[in-house]
Amino acid sequence: MHENNPGAEVHTRLLAWNASRPALLEHRVDAVVTRLPFPPDQLRVRVLYDEPRVLVVPRDHPLAGMGSVTLDDIADEPIPHVRRSDPQLKAYWRLDPRPDGRPAPDGPLLEALEDEHELIAAGQAVAIGPPLDHATGLHPSLTTVPLHGIAPSQVVLATRTGDRSRLVAAFLRHAGALLTGTI
């Protein structure tokens, strides 16, 4: 961005997992790379790529060594709730309701998503999430197992609808190409 737009001020900012849409609408940021779902109204959303969802379990969990698992395999596994989380996000990551209409099994209530890995490591629940490894933030006593038979999550680039900034347009082109591997 700096090479193609000399003098432009470009800053990155790490946002909380559920803060992307509010940060855009409140003009705290001009563009976000995040995962769906969230309401797309007032936003321009470009899907960059699909990412499989995985099951996060303790290394000693009976499903830990499986090549993949299905919803039937985790039908009775408790899945945590995060207090004050967006209902759409909560339902998406808990797979609630399940395709057969049953609710996802209730797990412990968390104050913050950041506490989830400790809870799973303690054997109190499992979780569904994006692929992680120990270099990208997975707790050392956890592992992931591919979750078969569910739609992948989508990583997107989002901006405000109607934003005509030359720099935002340049960022959309550059980041889109970079994140999709076409640069």
ZIDA-V336722 format. One record per pair of residues at least 24 apart in sequence whose ideal C-beta (glycine too) atoms are under 7 Angstrom apart, sorted by the first residue. I is the first residue (numbers start at 1). J is the second residue. If there is no record, write none. Layout:
i & j
I & J
I & J
//
This chain:
i & j
1 & 170
1 & 171
1 & 174
4 & 170
5 & 167
5 & 170
8 & 167
17 & 113
18 & 85
18 & 86
18 & 89
20 & 158
24 & 158
24 & 159
24 & 160
30 & 159
30 & 163
30 & 165
30 & 168
31 & 157
31 & 158
31 & 159
31 & 168
31 & 171
31 & 172
32 & 158
33 & 155
33 & 157
33 & 175
33 & 179
34 & 156
34 & 158
35 & 130
35 & 153
35 & 154
35 & 155
36 & 153
36 & 154
36 & 156
37 & 88
37 & 89
37 & 92
38 & 88
42 & 160
42 & 161
43 & 158
43 & 159
43 & 160
43 & 161
44 & 158
44 & 159
44 & 161
45 & 156
45 & 158
46 & 156
46 & 157
46 & 176
47 & 154
47 & 156
48 & 155
48 & 156
48 & 157
48 & 176
48 & 179
48 & 180
49 & 155
49 & 180
50 & 152
50 & 154
51 & 130
51 & 131
51 & 152
51 & 153
51 & 155
52 & 131
52 & 146
52 & 152
53 & 128
53 & 129
53 & 130
53 & 147
53 & 150
53 & 152
53 & 153
54 & 129
54 & 131
54 & 144
54 & 145
54 & 146
54 & 147
55 & 126
55 & 128
55 & 144
55 & 145
55 & 147
56 & 120
56 & 126
56 & 127
56 & 129
56 & 142
56 & 144
57 & 120
57 & 126
57 & 142
57 & 143
57 & 145
58 & 120
58 & 121
58 & 123
58 & 141
58 & 142
59 & 141
59 & 142
59 & 143
63 & 145
64 & 143
64 & 145
66 & 145
68 & 145
68 & 146
68 & 148
69 & 145
69 & 147
69 & 148
70 & 148
70 & 149
71 & 95
71 & 98
71 & 99
71 & 149
71 & 150
74 & 126
76 & 105
77 & 105
77 & 126
78 & 105
78 & 106
78 & 107
78 & 125
79 & 104
79 & 105
79 & 107
79 & 125
79 & 126
79 & 127
79 & 128
80 & 107
80 & 108
80 & 110
80 & 116
80 & 119
80 & 125
80 & 127
81 & 107
81 & 109
81 & 110
82 & 110
82 & 113
83 & 109
83 & 110
83 & 111
93 & 128
93 & 129
94 & 128
95 & 128
95 & 150
117 & 142
//
